[in-house]
Amino acid sequence: MAEDWRVTVMLEEDDGRRARLLALLHAHEVDGEARHRLGERIAVSVSGDHLLLYADTESAAREAEQVVSDILSADGLKADFRLDRWHHGEEVWEDAGIPVPSTAEERQTEHEKLEEQEAADSRATGVAEWELRIEFASHRDSVEFARRLKEQGFTHVVRRSLFLLVGTLNRDEADTVAGQLQRELPPDATIHVEPGSGLSWERRSNRVFAVMGGLAS
């Protein structure tokens, strides 16, 4: 899978050195052998004081680190490097030395850690990490279904015209609730499971607008 590896470049005493390094990388050309090891492309981004290099393989990531190190040395600059790998089950960057789960049990454990973290974040912030976006064909249907949900004990429900947003603690809960509600929806209604839109379900935020996913596409 592309861009599973990340090199973090931490420049010493950054007073324009990051911009200088970006310019050097833009102008730099590598030889054929190095280009082969680097792969098709290394994505570069900036995060605070750090430069981030993304690669699709470990060998390309390590080669990118070496190329950047050589460029820095030639220009009299120094930096520290860190290599991380993306863990899909937990959805976090981990040190490259931490193995990616290889068994079903290990993957399930990592997935459960993600779900627990999402639930904890939802409770701490009052913002649902995941939500259901339900679209109805008529205003009457949306009003009626919102009433039914509240009667059933759903407290994190917001209605906007033909849409209902139902907040959930994490992805697993969103999938479970979606399966339950799908059987109750009118035939022409649709339901989507999406990452949280940022709507403050507990009204702890001053946010006024929540962009409902899919409406701008």
N, C-alpha and C positions, 0 to 999 in steps of 0.2 A: 504494500500500500504506500502511496506517495507521501513524502514529507513526514515520515515516522521518526526522524532523527533531528536533533537540534543542537547546534553548537552555540553557546553563549560566550561572547567576547567581552571581557571586562577590562577596559582600558584604564591605565594608571593616570590619575589626576587629569581628568578630561577637561581641557580648556580649548576645545576646538579640534581635539585629536579625532573624535568620532567622525566629524565632517571630513577631516583629512583622510581617514581610512576609507570612508565611503567613496570619496573621489578616486582614491588609489584602486579600489576594487573595481570601480566602473571602467577605469582605463586599463586594468590589468588583462593581459592575455597569457594563457597557459599553453604549454606545449601539448603535443598530441597525446602522449602517454598520460599526463596529468588530467587532460580533458576526458580521457576514457575512464579514469578512476572517479572523476567528479560526477559523471553521468551527464544528462542533458542540461540540467539547470540547478543552480543553488539559489533558493529564494532568500532574500536579505530584508530584514526589518529592524526597526529601532524600538527599544523599550526602555524608557528612562535613560540611564547612563550606559546601557548595554546594547551591543549589536548582536542580533540573532541571525544565525544561518540555518536554513532548513534543507534537509536532504532526504532522498528516498531510500538510502541504504546506509549502513554503518560505515562501509568503506568510503563512500562519497563524503560523508560527514567528517571523517578523520582526514581525508585528503583536503577538504575545505579548510579545516583547522590548520593543516600544515601550510597551505597556500597563504592564508592570512598571516600566519606566524612569520613566514618568509618575507612577505610584503612589509610587515611591521619592522622586522629586523633591518631590512634594507633602508628603511626611512628613519631608523633610530628610535622607534617606538616600542613600548612593551605592553603586554596584556596578559591576563589570566584567562584560561579557557575552561569551560565545563561542557561535558557531553551528556545529553539526556535522551531518553527514548519515550515515546508516547505510549501509555498503557490504555488501551481502548476500553477495557472493562471498567476501570476506575476513572477514566477520562482525566488523567493528570500526566504531567511530565515527571518522570522518575530518572534518577541517576542511571547511566548506561549499565552500571554494574549490577543493578537489580533486575533479575530475570523476568521476562514477560510470562505470565501464567501459561502453562502448556497443557494442563489437564482440565477436565470439566469441573472438577472440584475447586481447583485454583481459580478458574475463571468465575465460578459462582461466588467465591469468597470476595474477589475483587469487585464484582458487580454489587454485592450486598454492601460493601463499604461505600460505594458511590451512592446507593439509594439512601443509606443512613446519613451521609453528608448532606444530600439534597434536602432530606426531611428536616435535618437540624438547621440548615440555612433558611428554609421556609419559615420555621417556627421563630427563629431569631430575628428575622427581618420583617416578617409579616407580608412578604412578597412570595407568591406561589412560584416554585421553581418550574413547575409544569402546569398546564391548563388544557381544558377542552374548549374548543371554539365550535359552537353549534349554530348553524345558519338555517333559518326557517323561510318558508315561502310566503308567509303572511305575518303581519304584526300580531294578529290575534293568537296565532300558534306560539309565538315567542313569549307572549305574556302568560298564556295558559301553562306552558311548560315550566316557566320560571316559578310560577305559583306551586306547581306540583313538586318541583325539586325542593322548595323550601318546606313544604308539608312533609316531605320524606326525610328532612333533617339536614339537607345540604345548606351550609351556612356561607360558603365562599362562592356566591353566585352573583354575577353582575349582568344586567340586561341592557343592551344598547340597540334600540330599534329591532331589526330582524335577527340580532345576534345575542347569544348567551355565552358568557365566559364562566367556566367552572374551575376554580383553583384547586390544585392537588399538591401534596407534599413532595412527590417525586414521580419519576416516569412509570414505575410499576403501578402505583396507585392510579395514575392517569389512564393507563391501559386497561386496568380492571374496571374502573368506573365507566370508561367509554364502552366496554363490552356490555355492561349492564344497561346503560342508557340507550344504546343502539336499538335494543329490542322494544323500547318504549317510544321512540321518536315517530312522528308522522312520516308517511312514505316519502315525501319530497324534502325532508330535512337531511342535512349532512352534518357529520361530526368529525373533527380533526383533533389529534393529539399534537400539541406544540410546546416548545419551551415557553416559559412564562414571559408575558408581554411587559412585565414591570409594573402591573397594576397592583397597588398596595391594598391587599385584601383586608388588612387590619386597620387601614387608614392611619398608618404611622408616617406617611410620607406626604410631602407637599406637591407630588407629581399631579398634574392636571390631565395630561393626555396619555393614553395607553394605545399604542398602535397595534391593532388586531392583525395577526399574521395572515398573509395572503391577500389582504385587501388592496395592496398597492401593486400587485403583480398583474 
